[in-house]
Amino acid sequence: MSENNPHLTLPGPKSQELLARRQQAVPRGVGSTMNVFAAKADGAIIEDVDGNRFLDFAGGIGVMNVGHARPEVTHAIIEQTERFTHTCFSVMMYEPYIELAERIAKITPGDFHKKAIFFNSGAEAVENAVKIARYATGRPAIIVFDNAYHGRTLMTMTMTAKVKPYKHRFGPFAPEVYRAPFPYAYRMNMTPEDASRACIQELERMFVGEVAPDQVAAIVIEPLQGEGGFIPAPLGFLRDLKALCEKHGILFIADEIQTGFCRTGTMFAVEQDGVVPDMITIAKSMGAGMPISGVVGRADIMDAPPPGTLGGTYSGNPVACAASLAVLDLYEKEDLAVRSRAIGEKLMLCFAHLQQRHQCIGDVRGLGGMIALELVKDRTTKEPDGHTASAVLAAAHKRGMILIKAGMYDNVIRVLVPLCITDEQLEEAIAIFDAAFAEVAGAVATPA
Ligand SMILES: Cc1ncc(COP(=O)(O)O)c(C=O)c1O
């Protein structure tokens, strides 16, 4: 896996067999970054069916913040499974759901009365946050942002910005979704402060030219855009946005599905800007792989839709709730927010050195352990370089590191490593980043 080991030949024979079966049985629309199949996992390592070991820098797209196969989580799952696996909360209730709602209300920002409701996927959480916001305000419109990603269902696909592969030929889309600019300072060629100011001004213009603010139920925003390219909202932007929401009676919904649960160095990313949302959508790393998501928010808003209007057959499944409770214990016991910051600092240092050596690295950015490299063909024109990003990924894969991309132009290499990664594994990862860039990017940059 490290530079001392020979490069892996991927896919191995067992993965090749499975690939052939997959091609026959599974539609091609489900993409897969790696062309190998998992056999088992532990902490920050996944082993494939041919015995190849990989450092997992994707965490199943930000799901495994506590790490793979944590015994505490496994025990909670087994214990609940032995008792019962399903009743449907809408038919007969169970305590793990209640306990999880209480715990989630406690760890989210805001010292007011909060309530939480659970679903299966991130997209379902966003869908329901929109439903609740519309019911609570009696208004139809939703404002989202450039580069946003909120899911693949009809409403969330509409809210998502990127056309290919998420929206192309999947329309028509849901009505009453308006898109505002996001302060992507690097691509706007502005300071973060100027970018923020320009975006707030544009939003105010939208209220005159596109949608009246008294028709807007909610603004939905990722505090650090994930799929869109790991773009953090500049400090102060969320606060200004919240002030604008309060002025017009618009609900502020933070989509913390990728940023939540210690990923950015705090339990939730909005905490870093001192913002208290009306509602937060959560998923991914709340369940360590069990399909669970939720919406948590002000009790008066959450209680607006009457009984029977929200829910779903599997929503807040008891096994997933039990897993999530064990996961929450781990965040507290192991202080994973602090660990996230330490991982981020160490990798940022490595990335800064890489940026000095390789012209193709245009920007290095992020919060805590949610960091990324944006690759460009030219640092002045900032023409995106998705091709080199793909080549770096392939070079990392064959050295035993799972790595994935993001970004509107597929040119951002992102880090979503389990926060339980050891220091030794982190050093291995840094050596792999060095070697992968040396192999692919080659060119030596003259320091700016
Ligand atoms: C910010 C954000 N919102 C929503 C979603 C959708 O979550 P899911 O894939 O669980 O539906 C994602 C998934 O990547 C996300 O990053």
Ligand as a Chemical Component Dictionary entry (heavy atoms), coordinates in Angstrom:
data_LIG
# 
_chem_comp.id                   LIG 
_chem_comp.type                 NON-POLYMER 
_chem_comp.pdbx_formal_charge   0 
_chem_comp.three_letter_code    LIG 
# 
loop_
_chem_comp_atom.comp_id 
_chem_comp_atom.atom_id 
_chem_comp_atom.alt_atom_id 
_chem_comp_atom.type_symbol 
_chem_comp_atom.charge 
_chem_comp_atom.model_Cartn_x 
_chem_comp_atom.model_Cartn_y 
_chem_comp_atom.model_Cartn_z 
_chem_comp_atom.pdbx_ordinal 
LIG C1 C1 C 0 -25.032 18.373 0.921  1  
LIG C2 C2 C 0 -25.758 17.147 0.475  2  
LIG N1 N1 N 0 -27.097 17.137 0.495  3  
LIG C3 C3 C 0 -27.800 16.065 0.114  4  
LIG C4 C4 C 0 -27.161 14.925 -0.336 5  
LIG C5 C5 C 0 -27.968 13.726 -0.783 6  
LIG O1 O1 O 0 -27.788 12.678 0.099  7  
LIG P1 P1 P 0 -28.171 11.169 -0.342 8  
LIG O2 O2 O 0 -27.172 10.777 -1.370 9  
LIG O3 O3 O 0 -28.055 10.374 0.941  10 
LIG O4 O4 O 0 -29.561 11.220 -0.871 11 
LIG C6 C6 C 0 -25.764 14.893 -0.384 12 
LIG C7 C7 C 0 -25.048 13.713 -0.890 13 
LIG O5 O5 O 0 -23.913 13.744 -1.292 14 
LIG C8 C8 C 0 -25.040 16.037 0.034  15 
LIG O6 O6 O 0 -23.702 16.066 0.004  16 
# 
loop_
_chem_comp_bond.comp_id 
_chem_comp_bond.atom_id_1 
_chem_comp_bond.atom_id_2 
_chem_comp_bond.value_order 
_chem_comp_bond.pdbx_ordinal 
LIG C1 C2 SING 1  
LIG C2 N1 SING 2  
LIG C2 C8 DOUB 3  
LIG N1 C3 DOUB 4  
LIG C3 C4 SING 5  
LIG C4 C5 SING 6  
LIG C4 C6 DOUB 7  
LIG C5 O1 SING 8  
LIG O1 P1 SING 9  
LIG P1 O2 DOUB 10 
LIG P1 O3 SING 11 
LIG P1 O4 SING 12 
LIG C6 C7 SING 13 
LIG C6 C8 SING 14 
LIG C7 O5 DOUB 15 
LIG C8 O6 SING 16 
# 
